[in-house]
Structure formats: C-alpha cells, structure tokens
Amino acid sequence: MNLLALDTSTEQMSMAVQRRGVAAPWQHTAAGGAHSSTHLIPEIQRLMVQADLRFDQLDAIVFGAGPGSFTGLRTACSVAQGLAFGAGVPVLPVDTLLAVAEDARWQLGRAGGLRVTALLDARMDELYAASYDFGSGSWTQHQGYRLIKPEALAWDGRGVLAGNVFAAYGARLPDGPGQRLLALPTASAMLRLAPALLAAGAAVSAAEALPTYIRDKVAQTTLERAAAKAGA
C-alpha cells in the first residue's frame, strides 16, 4: 500500500512513507516538541519526493492519535487532516500505546507469544499504560488505557515493559522477571500496524479524525508544583 505515517505524540517526531512494491519505507526522525509545528510538513514533503509519490496516490494517511502530548497530538491530527482533505484520501488514527508495543515486538524480533505493557510519560508525575498480547500475527488489547502514578502500575511480571518512562520513573515501577525496553510509537511501527487496521475498517474521513485524550488537566497549579518540589 501507499501510506504516509506520522507521529508527534512524544519527544520524538517520526514520519515514514511506504510505496507499493518497495520493501523498505523512507523514514525520518528528529526532535519533537516545538520543532514539530515548523519541521513536520517540510520533512513529509521531502519524504514524498524521495518516494516519488503524490499525496493523492496515498491509500491513507496514518497518524499517532494518542494518548500522548496534548500539543503533539493536535499537531499530528491537524497535519493529517489537512493533507487528507487536500488529497481526498482517508485518515487512519493509530493507538500510540499499541505502536509502542509493536516497536518493542519489532526490536525483539518476536513472531508470537508476546505480552507488552506499553508505557508513555504523561508528565505531571504520571504515565499512560495499556497491555497487549501478540499472537497468530495480530495484536489484542489485554488491559485498556490507564493514567496512573508509576508505583500504581499493576504488573504481574509477565512479558515486556516498553516505553519512554524508565529514565524518569524506572525506580518507582514494579520489579519482575520481565524485560524493560525503550520503545516509542514510531511511524514505521504504525506502517506495520496499518494494513490490519485498514482491513478492519478503522480508517475515517479527514473530518472525523480526532486525537485520543485520556486526561483533561494539562498543567499543574503553582501550589501543586510547589508541593511536588517540596516533596522531592
């Protein structure tokens, strides 16, 4: 399939273009955050030129829908919507925690029998978590989205803890025999997930594409920041 995938839900900006009949996608990663709003579209255009594709030749535009950074999710969604409107192609929102699980599976080279508890830094001393099982070539969600304190993670030690939380919260996470693995919701992981999601009817029109928000509150008050500093 001809696909464009992009994600700005974390500290990393990731994008990739896949062209029908070509084995390896064209990829680019860079610092995210504030850089995403100015660099995302030019880098996408550059990759599309390298792949020799027009936007109206895409089967879908794939984006990391969340959970993740509020600003990052809105950036990715608005860019995906704008490009899809202009090209007349559908949009495929992808669960960023599922993409973390897929990135971990790919790093491990596992073809089945794998459970991944995906974790993303939610800031404000919290993390996003969800668990997935991989078998028979597909993913199923074992435990749904949670927004929790690191020490509140309920983990039985099975499988892999994967995500971007270990530098900040590693000492506060539960111990177990399972592996810890740095993984991110990369655009290449989303490209691998896309065919099954498209076949399942997960694509939407540009107007219907929305970010996935789990938290309503986006910042701490001055008193909350002072209390957290005093506790530290």
N, C-alpha and C positions, 0 to 999 in steps of 0.2 A: 504494500500500500504506500501511497504518497502521504506522508504525515509530517507535520511540524509539531514539536513538543517544547513547552517552556515551563519553567518553574522559578519563582522568586519568593517562595514561602519561608526560606531560611536566610542565613548569612551568605549563602552562595547563590549566584544567578546561573541557571543552567538552561541550555537550549540544544535542540538536535533536530536535524532534518533527515528523514528517511525517504529514499526514492525506490520505487518499484523496480525490482530486478538488480538492485545494487545491495551487496551483502552488508557493508558497514555504513552506518549513518555518519553524516557530518555533524560534529559536536563542538560546543564552545562552553566553557565555564569561566566565571570571573567573580569578583567580589560583588555581593548583592547590596541590600540596603538602599541607601540614597542613590547609588550608581545605577540601579535598575531602571529608574524612570528616564534616564538620559541615554543609557547604552543599550537597552534591550532591543529596541526596534532596529537601530543600525546593524547590530550583530545578527539579528534574524535575517535582515535583507542580505547581508554578506553570505550567510549560510545558504540561503535560497539561490543566490547567484552561483555559488560553488556546486550546488546540486543541479543547476540548470533547470529549475522549476519555477513556474509562476504560481501565485497564491491560488488562482482559480483551478489549478491542476491538483490541488490537495484533496484527499479524501476526507480529511478532518484536521482541525487544529486542536491540539491536546494541551491542557494546562493543569498545573497543580492547584486544586480548588481549596485545599486546606484539610485539616487545621494548620495554622502557622501564623507568621507575622501579619497583622492586620493590613499594614501598608503594602506589604509584599503580595498578599492575596488579591487586593484590589488592583494592583498594578498588573499582575498576570491576567486577571479576568478581563480588565478593560482592554488590554492589548489583544487578547484572544478574540474578544467580541468585535473590536474594531476591524481587525484583519478579516474575520469571518463574514461580517456584514459586507465589506467591500468585495470579497471574493465569491460570496454566495455559497459558502461551504458550512457544514455543521461544526459544532464545538463539542469536545469530549472532556468534561471535568473529571479529574482523577483524584482519588483519595491520597493525600500526601503520605499518610502513615502506611498505606498499602505500598506506595512507591518506595518507602524506606525498607519495608520487608523484602521487596523484590530486589533492591540494590544489595541487601545483605545476602540473599539467596545466590545472586549472580557472583558476588565476591567469593562465596563458599563453594561454588560450582555444584550445588545440590540439585538433583532432579526430582526429589520427593522425600516424604517422611520428615518434614521440617516444620517446626513451630517457631515463629518470630514474634517477640513482643517489641513493637516499634515505639520509639520514644523521641519526641521532639521538644526542644526547650521552648516553653511558653512564656519565659521571663516571669517577673514578679514572684520568683521562688516557687514556680510550678512547672509541670510538664504535661504534654499531651501524650496519651498512651492508647494503644489498641493492640490486640493479639490476632495473629493469622496463622493458619495451617496451609502448607503446600503439599499437594499430593495429586497423582494422576494428571499432572500438567496444569493444575489450576489452583487458585487461592480461594479459601473460605475464611470468613471472619470468625474467630473463636470468641473474642471478647471485644465489645464495642468501645467507642470513644470514651475516654475519661480525661478530666482535667484535675490533676491531683498534686499534692506535695510529694517530693521524691520518696520520702520514707513511707508514704501511704500506698506505694505500688504493691499490689498483691501478685506475687510471682512465685510459682511452685518450683522454680529452678530448672524447668524443662526448656530445652531449645536454646534460643539465642536472644539476648537483649541487644537491640540495634538502634542506633540513632546518633544524635549530636549532643547528648546530655552528660557525657561521662566526665568531661573536664570540669564542669560546674557542679555536678551533683553526684558524681560517682561514689563518693564515700557514704552517701546517705541512701543509696539504693540497696535492696536486699541482696545478701550473698546467696550463691547457689552454684551447682556444678556446671551450669550452662555458660556459654561463651558470651563475652561482651565485644561488640563490633561497631566501629564508627561507620555509619551509613547515612545517606542523605536521599531525599526524594529527587533523584536526578532525572533529567529529560530522557536519557537513554533507558532508564528503568520504566518510564511512562510509555515509551515506544514499545517495549516488550509487552506491557500490560494492555495496550490499546486494542489489538485485534480481538481478543476475547471480550473486552468491554463493548466494543462496537457491535460484535456479533450478538451480544446480549441486549442491545438496544439502548445503551447508556448515552448515546450522543443526543444533543439537544440543539435547538436553533440558537443563533447568537443572542437573541433577545432573552432566552431562558437560562443562559449561563450565569451561575451565581457562585460566589465563594461559600465555603463551609466555615461558619463561625461557631465555636463552642463556648467562647467567653464573651460576655457583654462588656465587662470592665476592661479598659485598655491601659490604665495607668494607676499608680498608687498615689494617694494623697500625700501632702507634705508630712502629716503626722505618721502615716504608715511608713514612709521612707525613713523618718527619724527613728521609729520604733525598731525597724529592721536593722538599721545601722547600730543602734544601741545593743540589740541582741547579738549581733555579730561581734 
